[in-house]
Amino acid sequence: MTGFNTRLIHGKNINDNQTGAVNMPIYNSSTYQYPTIDGNVRWDYARSGNPTREFLEKQIALLENGAQGFAFASGMAAIHAVFAIFKPGDHIIIGDQIYGGTYRLIEQYFAVQRLQFTTVDTRDITAVEHAITPVNKAIYFEPVTNPLLHVTSVKQIAQIAKQHQILTIVDNTFLTPYLQRPLDLGADMVVHSATKYLGGHSDVIAGLVVTKTKALGQRVYFIQNALGGVLSPESANLVRRGMQTLSIRMDRQQANAVKLIDFLTKRTEVAVIHYPGVHGTTDNQIAAAEFDGFGGVLSFELQKNVDATKFLNQLRLIKLAVSLGAVESLAELPFEMSHAELPVAKRIQAGITPQLVRLSVGIEDAADLIADLAQSFDFVAASQNSTPRLRSSERQII
């Protein structure tokens, strides 16, 4: 088998034409001609299959070492398709820290469709096992939670799931197949918001699903074709192109993240830093064993006397925006932005406080990112009354 970077660049040939084009063409056609009435055609209608989309679907399956891949119009459409393979009365265990949009989909749609859900801290293997019921069909979680960066072992969850003959479904958006391949660790399905690292340029909305077996893939394909939330050829091409530079971008993002963490540890305005690459934590132990890198997202808790809103509003180079994984650095306040879908009590219970800042590190010069953070810290300090702050030695890094 070829190396990961070679697969990123070349994907898997689907033999669509004989033009010699080095990049997969964008096929805009909504329908395809039959040679004869009884002709055995490969593509007939674009909702059911499109050459440009199929290239991307085969490529993500190749990178995740899966049997089949599927491309959807958004990450939420991909997650919807995964849950839609289950029937009313089925029970699914979900992680207690999931994307706010996923929470909304579960609480306001699938619960109404009579799917049953139990929320569990998936880091607690005993709690996961106790939550399994006779009608349980799957465990769904994010191996790196958003925005606190808690780490769950895919291998341990998959082992429990196999013992009970249920599915393990992993949202691998934060890590991508470059940093973790959940199917290799025992998972059955992988979901991506390809809007994030895979696309990588904040210019496309897309979702991907990869199944470990063709039998499971047939169930997902039925939903994809029946509901029709497919990715357009133009968007499929943007994701394909973005994926070609995935490893280069993530290497730079991770290197920048390390430099920013080193800077933040020296700022008295910062109380806690969350990042799986920080040594001495259980999260780091799991990440070191199951990841090939720690990612480009970090979060930090500001001291209570620091105005988090003012700090974020003062940033100039780092953009105030939701989403993550792009070439530009983005900062947000999850309590008010990405996780506003969660009730306030659930946000606080999950540790998502008004002082928590999430930073998606881009590929800019690290010195410029540090300078932007510094000027914002200094601006807030100058605009607030002087109050006692914790010494650097009293802060925690998590």
N, C-alpha and C positions, 0 to 999 in steps of 0.2 A: 504494500500500500504506500502511496506517495505521502510526503510530509504535510502537516497541517497548512502551512503557508502556501504550498503548491495547490492544495485543494481550494484554498480561499480564492486564488487567482483564476483557476481553470474550471472549477466545478466538475460536473459530469455531463459529457456530451449526450444530447438527446437526438442527434442526427436529423435536425429539422430542415436543413437545406444544403445545397452544394455550392454556395457562393464563395466560401472561404473566409467569411467574416470572422474576425478574431474575437468579437464580442457578440453575445446573443442578441439578435434583432428584436425590436419591439413590434409585436404582431397586434395591430389594432382591430383586426377583423372580428366581428361578433359572430359570424357563422362561417362554415367551411364547406366546400363543394364535395359532394359524393361523386365518385367516378361512375357508379351505377347504383340502381335502387338497392341492390343487395351487397353493395361494396362494404368491405370491412375497414371503416375509416378510423384513424387515430384520434382526430379531433372533429367534432361536429358543431358544437355550440360553446361559446366562450365561457359561460358560467360553469359548464361541466369540465372544461379543460382548455388551456391556452398555452402555446409553446413557450412564451416568455415566462409565464407564471410557473410552468412545469420545470423550467431550468432552475429557477430559484428554489422550488420545492425539493427537487432532487439534490441541490447543493446543500441545503440545510440538513437534509437527512444524512448526507455524506459526512458533514462536519460533526453531527451528533452521534454518528455510528448507529443510525436508526434504519428501519425498514422503509418508512414512507414519510414524506413531509407535505404540509398543506399551508397555503398562504391565504391570509384573510385581510379584509379591508382595514382592520385595526387590531391592536392587542386585545381589546375588549371583545371583539368579534371572535377572536381565537379562543379566549377563555369561555365565552358563551358556547361555542361549539363543543368544547371539552365537557362541560357540565350537561350539555344537551344529549349526550349519549346515554345518560341515566334516565330512569323512569320514576314516576311518582311513588313515594314510599321508600326509595333507596336512601341510604344514609351515607354521608360523606363527612370525614373529619377534615377541618381546615385549620391552618395556623392562626394563632391569635394576633399576629401582626401581618396583615395582607394589605395590598394596595386598596386605597379608598374606593376606587371604581369597582373593584372585585367585590368588596363588601356590599356596595349598593346593589350590584347585580344579584348577589345571593339573597340579601334581605328583602329587596323590593320586587324581585322577579321569581327566582327559582324557589324561594320559600313558599311563595303563593302557588307555584306549580306542584307543591307538596313534596319537594325534595327535603330531606332532613339533614340538618347540619349541626355538628358539635365543634365548638371552638376550643382549641387546646394549644398550650405552649409546646410546640413540637420539639423543643430542646429537651423536654422532660419525657424520656422514652417510656417510663412507667405510666405517666398520665395518658400518653397516646394509646398504649395497650389497653388501659382500663376503659377508654372511650369507644373501643371497637364493640359493635353490636352484631347480632345475627344478620341484620339487613345492611350492614356496612359494606360499601362497594369500593371505597377509595379513600386515600389520604392525599390532600392537596396542600402544598405549602411553598414558601419561598425560602430557599436555603440561606439567603442573606436578606434579612428583613429590612423594610423601608419604613421609617428613616433611621432606625437605631442600630442597624447593621449587626443584629444578633445572628448567630450562625447555627443552623441545624444540620446534623449529619444525614446526608442522603442515604449513605450505606446502612446506617442503623434503622432508619425509617423503612427502607426497602426490605430489610430482613424481617422486620415485624409484619409488614404487609404480606410478604410471601408466606409466612407461617399461617396467616389467616386467609390466604387466597383472595386478597383484594389488591387494587391497583395503587401504585405510587405515581402521583402527578406532580411535577416540579415546574414552577415558574423560574426559568433560568435567565431572566432578563438582565439582572445585574452582572452576571458573570460571563454569559455567552459561552459557546462551545470552546472558545479559546482558553478560558480559565477553568471551566468545569464541564464534564460530559456526564450528566446524571444517568443516562441509560447504561453507561459503563459501570456505574455504581449500584445498579439494580433497579432503577426507576423504569416505569412503563411508558410514560408520556412526558414530553417536555413542551412547555409553552414559552413563547417569546413575545414581548412587545418589540418588534423590529424597528419601531419608531426610535428606539433608544440607541444602544451601541451598534447594532447590526447596520442600521441605516447610517447613523453616526453624524448627520449633518443638519439636523432639525429641518428637513425639507420633505419628509414623507411620513405618512401614518400607515402602519402595517402591523400585522400579527402573524406569527408562525406557530405551527404545531408539528411535532415529530413523534411518531409512534415506534415502539420497539418491534412490534410484529405487524404483519400485513393484515391479520384478522382484526386487530384493533384499529388499524388504518382504514379498513372498510367501514367501520362504524363512524369514524370521523368524516370520511369522504361523503357518506350519505347525508350527514348534517350540512357539510359544505355545499353540496350540490342542491339539496332540498331547500335550504334557507337562502342560499345565494350571496352570502356576505364575502364574496371573493375579492382578492386584490387585483387592481387594474394592471394591465400590461406596463403602463408607464411607471406606476409605483413599484412594480416588481423589478423593473430595470434599475430604479434608483436604489433599492435595497441591495440588488446584486452588485452594483457598482460600489456602494458603500462598504459591503462586506470584503471587498478585495483589499482594503487597507485596515481591516479590523485589528489585526495584531500590531501593526505599526502604531496605530492610534492609541490602543490600550497600553502599550509599553510606555508611551510618552505620558499618558494620563496617570498611570500608576507612579511613575518617577516623580511627576509633579505633586501628586498626593503626598508622597513621603516628605517632600520639601515643605509643603504647606503645614503638615502636621508638626514638623520640627519647629516651624515658626509659631504655630498656635500654642504649643506647650510652653512657650516663653511669655505668652501674653497673660497678664493677671486678670483680664476680662473674661477669660475662658475657664469654666469650672470643670467640664468633662468633655473628653473627645471619644467618639465612637468610630472604630475602624478595625476590621478583622486582622489587620497586619500588626497591631500593637501586641507585643510579646507579654506573656504572663497571664493571659486570660484563657478561659475554656473555649471561647470563640476562636481565638488564634490557634489553639491546639487542633481543633477540628478543621479549620481552614488550611492549616499547614499540611494536614494529612490528605485532604480531598480537593484542594484548589491548586491551580498552577499559577496563581497570583491573587492579590487581594482586592483588585478593582480600583475604580477611579472615583468612587463616591465615599464621602465621609460626612459625619455630622458632629456638631459640638454644641454643648449647653453653655450659654452665657451666664455670667453671674447675675443674681437677682437685681442688682442695682444698675445693670446695663440695659439700656433701652434697645431691645432687639429690633423693633420696627425702624427706629432711627438708624441703627447700624446698617440694616439691609438697604434702606432707601438711599444711603450715602454712597454705596458702592458705585463705581463708574465703569470699570473695565468688565467686571463680573456682572452678568446680566441677571436681573431679578425676574425669574421665570420658573414655572414648573417644568417637568420633564428632566431628562438627564441623558448622559452618554454621548453628547455631541462634541464637536471639535472646540466649541466655545464653552467657557466656564459659566455655570448657572448656579445661582443661590436662591434659596426660598425659605419661608417660614412654614413648615408642614402644618402646624396648628391652624393656620389661617388659609393655607393654600391647598397643597396636594391631599391633605387628609381631612379637609373640612367636611367631607361626606360623613365621617364618623361622628356620633353624638359626643358632646363635650366630655361627658363622664368617661366614655370609652377611650377618648384621646388621652385624658389624664391617666387613666388606669394603665394604658399601654406605654406610658412614659413620654408621650408626645406633648410637651409643655409649650407654653408661649415663648420660652427662652431657647428652644431648640432650633438650630440653623442647619439646614442640609446644603451641602456643597457638592455639585457635580463638577469635577476638575476636568478642564479642557487641555488643549495641547499648546497653549500660549507659552511664552517664556515664564518660567516660575517666578523670576524676580519681579516681573510686572504684576503677577497675581498677588504676590506677597505685599508689594507696595500699595496695591489697591486695598487690601485688607487692613494694612497699617494705617492708611490715611482715614479709613472709616472708623477704626477704633479710636484714633486720635481726635477725630471730629466729635464723636459721641462723648468722649471724656471731657473735652473742652466745653461742651454744651450742657453738661450735667454738674450738679453740685458735687464737690469732692466728698466721697464717703469711703470708709475703710474697706479695703479689699483683701481677699485671701492672698497670702504669699504663694509664690509659684510652687513651693514644696508641699502646700496643703491641697493642691488640686489632684483630681483623679484622671487617669486615662483608662478608658474602657474599650 
